[in-house]
Amino acid sequence: MQTTDITTASRSDVFAATSQDSNASSSSDFKTFLTLLTAQMRNQDPLKPMDSTAFVAQLASFSSVEQQVKTNSKLGELLEMFAGSTAANLTEWLGKEVRREGAANFNGQPVAIDVTIHPSANTARLVVRDENAVIIHTQQFNSSATSVTWDGSTQGTGTAPTGRYTFEVESYTDGNLLETNPGSVFDLVTEVRLDHGNTVLIFQDGATLQADDASAIRMPQS
């Protein structure tokens, strides 16, 4: 199944362009108004000064234009900040399957596990545990493999029931255990949070993963 490398599409350029156009228009109106008002006050007839009521109305217009410019500027900053922040992309993670070290659902379909083998190993073994950490299945596989598939087989007869399972990879040399590493599997993202500006992915079992640490993402498998 094809997976997708992690990329983050920014929408800030669109919002920034819209904000800049709006600010430029308001700023131009403001400067034009200021120029006209200054010229009017400078060239008024000293014997017939500007009517005070009209002057107050123009000052009010001046204040309104100035406030509009400031409001548009702040709004543009907020839109750009939101569009360019991680928050704008949180929902893109929800409902996706992300590869991580941990548990995965088994619903009758084979589960692919990415494995890390010790470079000195000449044999390797997959260990499958149920939700109670009980070993239900083990299988040998080639130490040069980068992934292995579990089809739901158990040490007893039949297929494992639907549930969540964890996977361990044991590396051996001539029968001696060198190390044990967790297998990496695709798991469903059920919640996304922001933690001090970092996107945190939360899975069905409550486990978390920094989005920056995700190595692959895919649509849920049926």
C-alpha positions in Angstrom: 0.0 0.0 0.0 1.4 3.3 -1.0 2.2 5.8 1.7 2.8 9.5 1.7 5.8 11.4 3.0 4.9 14.0 5.5 4.6 17.5 4.1 2.9 20.6 5.5 1.1 22.9 3.1 1.0 26.5 4.1 -1.9 28.7 3.3 -0.4 31.9 4.7 0.5 33.3 1.2 -3.2 33.5 0.2 -4.2 35.2 3.4 -1.2 37.5 3.3 -1.9 38.6 -0.2 -5.5 39.3 0.7 -4.5 41.2 3.8 -1.9 43.2 2.0 -4.3 44.3 -0.7 -6.9 45.4 1.9 -4.3 47.2 4.0 -2.8 49.0 1.0 -6.3 50.2 0.0 -7.1 51.5 3.5 -3.7 53.0 4.0 -4.0 54.9 0.7 -7.4 56.2 1.7 -6.0 57.3 5.0 -3.1 59.1 3.5 -5.3 60.8 0.9 -7.7 62.0 3.6 -4.9 63.3 5.8 -3.4 65.2 2.8 -6.8 66.8 2.0 -7.6 67.7 5.6 -4.1 69.3 6.0 -4.5 71.3 2.8 -8.0 72.5 3.8 -6.8 73.7 7.2 -3.7 75.3 5.7 -5.6 77.2 3.0 -8.7 78.2 4.9 -9.7 81.9 4.9 -8.5 83.3 8.2 -11.5 85.7 8.2 -13.9 82.8 7.5 -12.4 79.8 9.4 -13.9 76.4 8.8 -17.1 75.7 10.6 -16.4 73.9 13.9 -19.2 71.4 13.3 -17.7 70.4 9.9 -14.2 70.3 11.5 -15.4 67.9 14.2 -17.1 65.7 11.6 -14.0 65.5 9.6 -11.9 64.7 12.6 -14.4 61.9 13.4 -14.0 60.6 9.8 -10.2 60.8 10.3 -10.4 58.7 13.4 -12.7 56.2 11.7 -10.3 55.8 8.8 -7.4 55.4 11.1 -9.2 52.8 13.1 -10.1 50.9 10.0 -6.5 50.8 8.9 -5.4 49.4 12.3 -8.2 46.9 12.4 -7.4 45.6 8.9 -3.8 45.4 9.8 -4.5 43.4 13.0 -7.0 41.1 11.2 -4.4 40.5 8.5 -1.8 39.6 11.1 -4.2 37.1 12.8 -5.2 35.5 9.6 -1.6 35.1 8.5 -0.6 33.8 11.9 -3.5 31.2 11.9 -2.9 30.2 8.3 0.8 29.7 8.8 0.6 28.0 12.1 0.3 24.4 12.9 -3.2 24.9 14.1 -4.4 25.3 10.6 -3.3 21.8 9.7 -4.4 19.9 12.8 -7.5 18.4 11.2 -5.4 17.0 8.3 -4.0 14.4 10.7 -7.4 13.2 12.1 -8.6 9.9 10.8 -5.3 9.1 9.1 -3.0 6.2 9.9 0.5 7.2 10.9 3.5 4.8 11.3 4.9 4.6 14.8 6.4 2.2 17.3 3.5 0.8 19.3 0.2 -1.1 19.1 -2.0 -1.6 16.1 -5.5 -2.9 15.5 -6.0 -6.4 14.0 -9.4 -7.0 12.4 -8.7 -10.1 10.3 -6.4 -8.4 7.8 -2.7 -9.0 7.8 -0.6 -6.4 9.6 2.7 -5.1 8.1 5.4 -4.4 10.7 8.5 -2.4 9.9 11.5 -4.0 11.7 14.9 -2.9 12.8 17.5 -5.7 13.0 20.9 -5.6 14.7 23.6 -5.4 12.0 25.4 -8.5 13.5 22.3 -10.7 13.6 21.9 -13.7 11.4 18.4 -14.6 12.5 15.4 -12.6 13.7 12.1 -13.3 15.4 8.8 -11.5 15.6 7.0 -11.6 18.9 3.3 -10.6 19.0 1.6 -9.7 22.3 -2.1 -9.1 23.1 -3.5 -6.2 25.2 -2.5 -8.1 28.4 1.1 -8.3 27.2 0.8 -12.1 26.8 2.8 -13.6 23.9 0.3 -15.2 21.4 2.6 -15.7 18.5 6.2 -15.8 17.4 7.8 -16.3 14.0 11.2 -16.5 12.5 12.2 -14.3 9.5 15.2 -13.3 7.5 17.5 -10.9 9.3 18.0 -8.9 6.2 14.3 -8.0 6.0 13.0 -4.5 6.7 9.4 -5.5 7.2 7.4 -8.6 8.1 3.7 -9.5 7.9 1.6 -11.1 10.6 -1.5 -12.7 9.3 -3.2 -13.2 12.7 -1.8 -16.6 13.4 -1.5 -17.7 17.0 0.5 -20.2 18.9 -2.7 -22.2 19.4 -5.2 -22.9 16.6 -7.2 -20.4 14.7 -6.8 -16.7 14.1 -6.3 -14.0 16.8 -9.5 -12.2 17.7 -10.1 -8.5 16.7 -8.1 -6.3 19.1 -4.9 -4.3 19.6 -1.5 -6.0 19.5 2.1 -5.0 20.0 5.1 -6.3 18.2 8.7 -6.9 19.2 11.7 -7.8 17.0 14.4 -9.9 18.5 17.8 -10.1 16.9 20.0 -13.2 17.3 23.5 -14.3 16.5 24.0 -18.1 16.6 21.0 -18.4 19.0 22.2 -15.6 21.3 19.8 -12.6 21.8 21.5 -9.4 20.8 18.7 -6.9 21.3 14.9 -6.4 21.2 13.3 -3.5 19.3 9.7 -2.5 19.0 8.1 -3.0 15.6 6.7 0.0 13.7 3.1 -0.2 12.6 0.4 2.1 11.1 -2.1 3.2 13.7 -5.2 5.5 13.6 -4.9 9.1 14.8 -7.9 9.9 16.9 -6.9 13.3 18.4 -4.5 16.1 17.6 -3.2 18.7 20.1 -0.9 21.7 20.2 1.7 21.6 22.9 3.9 24.7 23.1 3.6 25.1 19.3 4.3 21.4 18.6 1.7 19.2 17.0 1.1 16.0 19.1 -0.7 13.0 17.6 -2.8 10.9 19.9 -3.7 7.3 19.1 -6.5 4.9 20.1 -4.6 3.6 23.1 -3.7 7.1 24.3 -0.1 6.9 23.1 1.3 10.1 21.7 3.8 11.0 18.9 5.3 14.3 17.9 4.1 15.0 14.3 7.7 15.8 13.3 8.7 12.2 14.3 6.1 10.6 12.0 7.8 8.8 9.1 4.8 7.9 7.0 1.1 8.5 6.7 -1.7 6.8 4.8 -5.5 6.7 4.5 -7.2 4.1 6.8 -7.2 0.5 5.4 -10.5 -1.2 5.2 
